[in-house]
Amino acid sequence: MESDGLFSLQAPAAPGHAAASGFTPPPADAPLPVRMRPATLDELVGQQHLLAPGAPLRQLVTGASPMSVILWGPPGTGKTTIAHLVAAATDRKFVAMSALTAGVKDVRTVIDTARRQRRAGGPPTVLFIDEVHRFSKTQQDSLLAAVEDRTVTLLAATTENPYFSVISPLLSRCVLLTLHSLDDDAVRSLVRRAVADERGLGGAVTLSSEAEDHLVRLAGGDVRKALTALEAAASSAEAQGGGEIDLATAEKAVDVAAVRYDRDGDAHYDVTSAFIKSMRGSDPDAALHWLARMLVAGEDPRFIARRIVIFASEDVGMADPQALLVATAAAQAVQNVGLPEAGLNLAQAVVHLATAPKSNSVTTALGAAMADVRSGRGGAVPAHLRDAHYPGSRGLGHGQGYRYPHDDLRGVVTQQYVPDDLVGADYYRPSEHGAERAVSERLPRLRRIVRGSPTTRAAATPPPATRAKDGDGGAVGHSDDGAAQNSTVGSAAGDDIDAHRDDSGPAAGKEQP
């Protein structure tokens, strides 16, 4: 039977499982990923965190320990390869089955045979179950006793989160080993090995650097995908009578255009800049194109999410206060959901931001305020605004004269909130766009009251006589020092932007990851 479409098992002794000797050697016409499967543990690439001396994976492969193991990882990370390495051990009987076709009867048949052989002094049995998450609860239950008393050593592989797809009793009886997607360097080394190795292409073709980059990007950490694409490209090159796989051949062979994108080069900055400017320019279609280009090229979705969150305040701001909530929700979805599904969350946020009314008033206001601070403007905190809750503060005059805004029917009182040398400074200048239009109508009236025009001074309502005379901030539990509201702003544009901005923003330069 076939498992994953990549390796063949010998004719099964019973439906759903293989004969005792396990896997058959790959034939000469086997797919390239099968032929290039590592023959020894030393050839295994990419899972260095599991290959240290004495690590569970190494003990499993060498037969030093009979522990049962569940291998969890994305496709193409080496789960089946590890099964082959275990099967190569000469002192163990190896039985392989796929959860796609095997049932409880097949599992019990293997367990009964293993129990009889164990009692007769035969070799221990390793039972490999591929796609174990496809087993029902009842099928998984049938393994418990045999794994518990080590009638069989279970080696199970799954691409699904075992905490959700494997029953807890079985999970507790096994060591869970997590395999990670291979990085670009690991995939690249395996592609080069396949081109040169006699088991692979044997040097029959050469691979251009552009085509190699394309295959590595296309793989997305799945070496099986990279080798399958390499084999298709090699066949296409040979059919055309050429000895080199160039970029055009690789593109045609896998029917996927190469995305000109480099996470560390100009393409990264250019595409990111185009993405931001398309949202700023209210073109959702263009913004979606650049988003798709980044996703297809394998850009870190967390980087995209950070750019969206920054944009929500930098370019939309108070014109649509909901934009920041949408952006932060999308960023949280990226963390909780992951790709590819989280692409939908990012796309929703991009469309919302691109079609939202725009305002950079918050950005310019913060920039102006920070410029004044850096230039030395801004004296001491006015005495009536200082903390008046610690012993001795009254003697220092802290809080005296403070007027509690909630005591006024309007909720606003005439009062100085800035240092003396900044009285009358207007940092925030709202636009007339979207929700900010209402703010632009309300803000002048608020400033007239707070700063005390002649009419507002006469209309101001004095605080009740029952209020604390030292103006300590009002009701019990209320703090006048603003500690709960204050926050430190590190950068007007967020942590992802260098001192040099893209040329359409407040300063010139490129966005940084």
WOGI-V429401 format. One record per pair of residues at least 12 apart in sequence whose ideal C-beta (glycine too) atoms are under 8 Angstrom apart, sorted by the first residue. I is the first residue (numbers start at 1). J is the second residue. If there is no record, write none. Layout:
# WOGI-V429401
i->{I | I}
j->{J | J}
This chain:
# WOGI-V429401
i->{1 | 1 | 1 | 1 | 3 | 3 | 3 | 3 | 3 | 3 | 4 | 4 | 4 | 6 | 6 | 6 | 6 | 6 | 7 | 7 | 7 | 7 | 7 | 7 | 8 | 8 | 8 | 8 | 9 | 9 | 9 | 9 | 10 | 10 | 10 | 14 | 14 | 14 | 15 | 15 | 15 | 16 | 16 | 16 | 16 | 16 | 16 | 17 | 17 | 17 | 17 | 17 | 17 | 17 | 18 | 18 | 18 | 19 | 20 | 20 | 20 | 21 | 22 | 22 | 22 | 22 | 22 | 23 | 23 | 23 | 23 | 23 | 31 | 31 | 31 | 32 | 32 | 32 | 32 | 32 | 32 | 32 | 33 | 33 | 33 | 33 | 33 | 35 | 35 | 36 | 36 | 36 | 36 | 36 | 36 | 36 | 37 | 37 | 37 | 38 | 38 | 38 | 39 | 40 | 41 | 41 | 41 | 41 | 44 | 44 | 44 | 44 | 45 | 45 | 45 | 45 | 45 | 46 | 46 | 46 | 46 | 46 | 46 | 46 | 47 | 47 | 47 | 47 | 49 | 50 | 50 | 56 | 56 | 56 | 57 | 57 | 57 | 60 | 60 | 60 | 61 | 61 | 61 | 61 | 62 | 63 | 63 | 63 | 63 | 66 | 66 | 66 | 67 | 67 | 67 | 68 | 68 | 68 | 68 | 68 | 68 | 68 | 68 | 68 | 69 | 69 | 69 | 69 | 69 | 69 | 69 | 70 | 70 | 70 | 70 | 70 | 70 | 70 | 70 | 70 | 70 | 70 | 70 | 71 | 71 | 71 | 71 | 71 | 71 | 72 | 72 | 72 | 72 | 72 | 72 | 72 | 72 | 72 | 72 | 73 | 73 | 73 | 73 | 73 | 74 | 74 | 74 | 74 | 74 | 75 | 75 | 75 | 75 | 76 | 76 | 76 | 76 | 76 | 76 | 76 | 76 | 76 | 77 | 77 | 77 | 77 | 77 | 77 | 77 | 78 | 78 | 79 | 79 | 79 | 80 | 80 | 82 | 83 | 83 | 83 | 83 | 83 | 86 | 86 | 86 | 87 | 87 | 89 | 91 | 91 | 92 | 92 | 92 | 92 | 92 | 93 | 93 | 93 | 93 | 93 | 93 | 93 | 94 | 94 | 94 | 95 | 95 | 95 | 95 | 95 | 95 | 96 | 96 | 97 | 97 | 97 | 97 | 97 | 98 | 98 | 98 | 99 | 99 | 99 | 99 | 99 | 99 | 99 | 99 | 100 | 100 | 100 | 102 | 103 | 104 | 104 | 104 | 107 | 107 | 107 | 108 | 110 | 110 | 110 | 111 | 111 | 111 | 111 | 111 | 111 | 113 | 114 | 114 | 114 | 114 | 115 | 115 | 118 | 124 | 124 | 124 | 125 | 125 | 125 | 126 | 126 | 126 | 127 | 127 | 127 | 127 | 128 | 128 | 128 | 129 | 129 | 129 | 129 | 130 | 130 | 131 | 131 | 131 | 132 | 132 | 132 | 132 | 132 | 133 | 133 | 133 | 133 | 133 | 133 | 137 | 140 | 140 | 140 | 141 | 141 | 141 | 143 | 144 | 144 | 144 | 147 | 147 | 147 | 148 | 154 | 154 | 156 | 162 | 180 | 181 | 181 | 181 | 182 | 182 | 182 | 182 | 183 | 184 | 184 | 186 | 187 | 187 | 187 | 187 | 187 | 188 | 188 | 190 | 190 | 190 | 191 | 191 | 191 | 191 | 191 | 191 | 191 | 192 | 192 | 194 | 194 | 195 | 195 | 200 | 201 | 201 | 201 | 204 | 204 | 204 | 205 | 205 | 205 | 205 | 205 | 205 | 205 | 206 | 206 | 206 | 207 | 207 | 207 | 208 | 208 | 208 | 208 | 210 | 210 | 210 | 211 | 211 | 211 | 211 | 211 | 211 | 213 | 214 | 214 | 214 | 214 | 215 | 215 | 215 | 215 | 217 | 217 | 217 | 217 | 217 | 218 | 218 | 220 | 229 | 229 | 229 | 230 | 232 | 232 | 233 | 233 | 233 | 233 | 233 | 235 | 236 | 236 | 236 | 237 | 259 | 259 | 259 | 261 | 261 | 261 | 261 | 263 | 263 | 263 | 263 | 263 | 268 | 268 | 269 | 269 | 271 | 271 | 271 | 271 | 272 | 272 | 272 | 272 | 272 | 273 | 273 | 273 | 273 | 274 | 274 | 275 | 275 | 275 | 275 | 275 | 275 | 276 | 276 | 276 | 276 | 276 | 277 | 277 | 278 | 278 | 279 | 279 | 279 | 279 | 279 | 280 | 280 | 280 | 280 | 282 | 282 | 282 | 283 | 284 | 284 | 284 | 284 | 287 | 287 | 287 | 287 | 288 | 288 | 288 | 291 | 291 | 291 | 291 | 291 | 295 | 295 | 295 | 295 | 300 | 301 | 301 | 301 | 301 | 301 | 301 | 302 | 302 | 302 | 303 | 303 | 304 | 304 | 305 | 305 | 305 | 305 | 305 | 306 | 306 | 306 | 306 | 307 | 307 | 308 | 308 | 308 | 308 | 308 | 308 | 308 | 309 | 309 | 309 | 309 | 309 | 309 | 310 | 310 | 310 | 310 | 311 | 311 | 312 | 312 | 312 | 312 | 312 | 313 | 313 | 314 | 314 | 314 | 314 | 314 | 314 | 314 | 315 | 315 | 315 | 315 | 315 | 316 | 316 | 316 | 316 | 316 | 317 | 317 | 317 | 317 | 317 | 317 | 318 | 318 | 318 | 318 | 318 | 318 | 318 | 319 | 319 | 319 | 319 | 319 | 319 | 319 | 319 | 319 | 320 | 320 | 320 | 320 | 321 | 323 | 323 | 323 | 326 | 326 | 326 | 326 | 327 | 327 | 329 | 329 | 330 | 330 | 330 | 330 | 330 | 333 | 334 | 356 | 357 | 357 | 357 | 357 | 358 | 358 | 359 | 359 | 359 | 359 | 359 | 361 | 361 | 361 | 361 | 361 | 362 | 363 | 363 | 363 | 364 | 364 | 365 | 365 | 365 | 366 | 366 | 366 | 367 | 367 | 368 | 369 | 370 | 370 | 372 | 372 | 377 | 377 | 377 | 378 | 378 | 378 | 378 | 379 | 379 | 379 | 380 | 381 | 382 | 382 | 382 | 382 | 382 | 383 | 383 | 383 | 383 | 383 | 383 | 384 | 384 | 384 | 384 | 384 | 384 | 384 | 385 | 385 | 385 | 385 | 385 | 386 | 386 | 386 | 387 | 387 | 387 | 387 | 388 | 388 | 388 | 388 | 388 | 388 | 388 | 389 | 389 | 389 | 389 | 394 | 399 | 399 | 399 | 399 | 399 | 400 | 400 | 401 | 402 | 402 | 402 | 402 | 402 | 403 | 403 | 403 | 404 | 404 | 404 | 404 | 404 | 406 | 407 | 407 | 407 | 407 | 407 | 408 | 408 | 409 | 410 | 410 | 412 | 412 | 412 | 413 | 413 | 413 | 413 | 414 | 414 | 414 | 414 | 414 | 414 | 414 | 415 | 417 | 423 | 424 | 426 | 428 | 430 | 492 | 493 | 493 | 496 | 496 | 496 | 497 | 497 | 498 | 498 | 498}
j->{16 | 18 | 98 | 101 | 80 | 96 | 98 | 100 | 130 | 131 | 75 | 80 | 130 | 31 | 33 | 34 | 80 | 224 | 23 | 26 | 34 | 37 | 80 | 84 | 23 | 24 | 26 | 30 | 22 | 23 | 24 | 96 | 22 | 23 | 24 | 106 | 109 | 110 | 101 | 102 | 106 | 97 | 98 | 101 | 102 | 103 | 106 | 95 | 96 | 97 | 102 | 106 | 109 | 110 | 95 | 96 | 97 | 95 | 93 | 94 | 95 | 94 | 87 | 94 | 95 | 96 | 128 | 83 | 84 | 87 | 94 | 96 | 227 | 228 | 231 | 194 | 200 | 201 | 227 | 228 | 230 | 231 | 223 | 224 | 227 | 228 | 231 | 199 | 200 | 190 | 193 | 194 | 197 | 199 | 200 | 227 | 80 | 81 | 84 | 81 | 84 | 85 | 88 | 85 | 58 | 61 | 62 | 85 | 78 | 81 | 82 | 85 | 182 | 186 | 189 | 190 | 223 | 77 | 78 | 180 | 182 | 183 | 186 | 223 | 77 | 78 | 179 | 180 | 180 | 177 | 179 | 69 | 175 | 177 | 69 | 82 | 177 | 82 | 86 | 155 | 82 | 85 | 86 | 89 | 89 | 86 | 89 | 91 | 92 | 124 | 150 | 153 | 153 | 174 | 175 | 147 | 150 | 153 | 154 | 155 | 156 | 173 | 174 | 175 | 154 | 155 | 156 | 174 | 175 | 176 | 177 | 132 | 154 | 156 | 157 | 158 | 162 | 166 | 171 | 174 | 175 | 176 | 177 | 155 | 156 | 157 | 158 | 177 | 179 | 157 | 158 | 159 | 160 | 161 | 162 | 176 | 177 | 178 | 179 | 159 | 178 | 179 | 180 | 181 | 159 | 179 | 181 | 221 | 222 | 159 | 222 | 224 | 225 | 181 | 182 | 219 | 221 | 222 | 223 | 224 | 225 | 226 | 179 | 180 | 181 | 182 | 221 | 222 | 223 | 179 | 223 | 130 | 157 | 179 | 130 | 157 | 155 | 96 | 128 | 130 | 155 | 157 | 126 | 128 | 155 | 126 | 128 | 126 | 123 | 124 | 123 | 124 | 125 | 126 | 153 | 114 | 117 | 122 | 123 | 124 | 125 | 126 | 125 | 126 | 128 | 110 | 114 | 125 | 126 | 127 | 128 | 128 | 130 | 110 | 127 | 128 | 129 | 130 | 129 | 130 | 131 | 129 | 130 | 131 | 132 | 133 | 134 | 135 | 139 | 130 | 131 | 134 | 129 | 139 | 138 | 139 | 142 | 139 | 142 | 143 | 142 | 125 | 127 | 152 | 127 | 142 | 143 | 146 | 151 | 152 | 125 | 127 | 146 | 151 | 152 | 146 | 151 | 151 | 150 | 152 | 153 | 151 | 152 | 153 | 152 | 153 | 155 | 152 | 153 | 154 | 155 | 155 | 156 | 157 | 154 | 155 | 156 | 157 | 156 | 157 | 157 | 158 | 159 | 156 | 157 | 158 | 165 | 166 | 158 | 159 | 160 | 162 | 165 | 166 | 167 | 166 | 167 | 170 | 167 | 169 | 170 | 170 | 169 | 170 | 173 | 170 | 173 | 174 | 173 | 173 | 174 | 174 | 176 | 221 | 220 | 221 | 222 | 219 | 221 | 222 | 223 | 221 | 216 | 217 | 223 | 216 | 219 | 221 | 223 | 226 | 212 | 216 | 223 | 226 | 227 | 207 | 212 | 215 | 216 | 226 | 227 | 230 | 207 | 212 | 227 | 230 | 207 | 230 | 227 | 230 | 231 | 234 | 234 | 238 | 243 | 234 | 237 | 238 | 242 | 243 | 244 | 245 | 243 | 244 | 245 | 230 | 244 | 245 | 244 | 245 | 246 | 247 | 246 | 247 | 258 | 233 | 245 | 246 | 247 | 249 | 250 | 258 | 247 | 250 | 251 | 258 | 229 | 230 | 233 | 250 | 258 | 259 | 261 | 297 | 298 | 254 | 256 | 298 | 250 | 253 | 254 | 245 | 253 | 254 | 245 | 249 | 250 | 253 | 254 | 253 | 249 | 252 | 253 | 249 | 293 | 296 | 297 | 293 | 294 | 297 | 299 | 297 | 298 | 299 | 300 | 513 | 299 | 513 | 510 | 511 | 290 | 293 | 294 | 297 | 290 | 294 | 307 | 510 | 511 | 502 | 504 | 510 | 511 | 286 | 290 | 287 | 290 | 291 | 294 | 304 | 307 | 307 | 311 | 315 | 502 | 511 | 502 | 504 | 290 | 354 | 311 | 315 | 350 | 353 | 354 | 311 | 315 | 358 | 504 | 354 | 355 | 358 | 354 | 350 | 351 | 354 | 355 | 350 | 351 | 353 | 354 | 347 | 350 | 351 | 304 | 343 | 346 | 347 | 350 | 339 | 340 | 343 | 346 | 513 | 334 | 338 | 339 | 342 | 343 | 346 | 331 | 334 | 335 | 496 | 513 | 334 | 346 | 327 | 330 | 331 | 334 | 346 | 331 | 494 | 495 | 496 | 496 | 511 | 327 | 330 | 331 | 346 | 349 | 350 | 353 | 324 | 327 | 328 | 330 | 331 | 494 | 493 | 494 | 496 | 497 | 327 | 353 | 324 | 326 | 327 | 328 | 353 | 362 | 363 | 360 | 362 | 363 | 492 | 493 | 494 | 505 | 353 | 358 | 359 | 360 | 363 | 353 | 356 | 357 | 358 | 359 | 359 | 360 | 361 | 362 | 363 | 436 | 359 | 361 | 362 | 430 | 435 | 436 | 439 | 356 | 357 | 358 | 359 | 431 | 433 | 434 | 435 | 436 | 356 | 357 | 434 | 435 | 435 | 352 | 353 | 356 | 348 | 349 | 352 | 353 | 349 | 353 | 345 | 349 | 342 | 345 | 346 | 348 | 349 | 345 | 346 | 434 | 433 | 434 | 435 | 436 | 433 | 434 | 430 | 431 | 433 | 434 | 436 | 428 | 429 | 430 | 431 | 436 | 428 | 492 | 493 | 506 | 429 | 506 | 427 | 428 | 429 | 427 | 489 | 492 | 492 | 506 | 427 | 427 | 489 | 492 | 422 | 425 | 419 | 421 | 422 | 418 | 419 | 421 | 422 | 419 | 420 | 421 | 419 | 419 | 416 | 417 | 418 | 419 | 420 | 396 | 397 | 398 | 399 | 400 | 401 | 399 | 400 | 401 | 402 | 415 | 416 | 471 | 399 | 402 | 417 | 480 | 481 | 398 | 399 | 481 | 399 | 479 | 480 | 481 | 400 | 402 | 470 | 471 | 472 | 473 | 480 | 472 | 473 | 479 | 481 | 470 | 470 | 471 | 472 | 473 | 480 | 470 | 471 | 471 | 415 | 471 | 472 | 473 | 480 | 415 | 463 | 471 | 463 | 467 | 471 | 473 | 474 | 474 | 461 | 463 | 464 | 467 | 474 | 460 | 461 | 461 | 449 | 461 | 446 | 449 | 450 | 449 | 450 | 460 | 461 | 449 | 450 | 451 | 452 | 456 | 457 | 460 | 450 | 450 | 451 | 451 | 447 | 443 | 443 | 506 | 505 | 506 | 511 | 512 | 513 | 511 | 512 | 510 | 511 | 512}
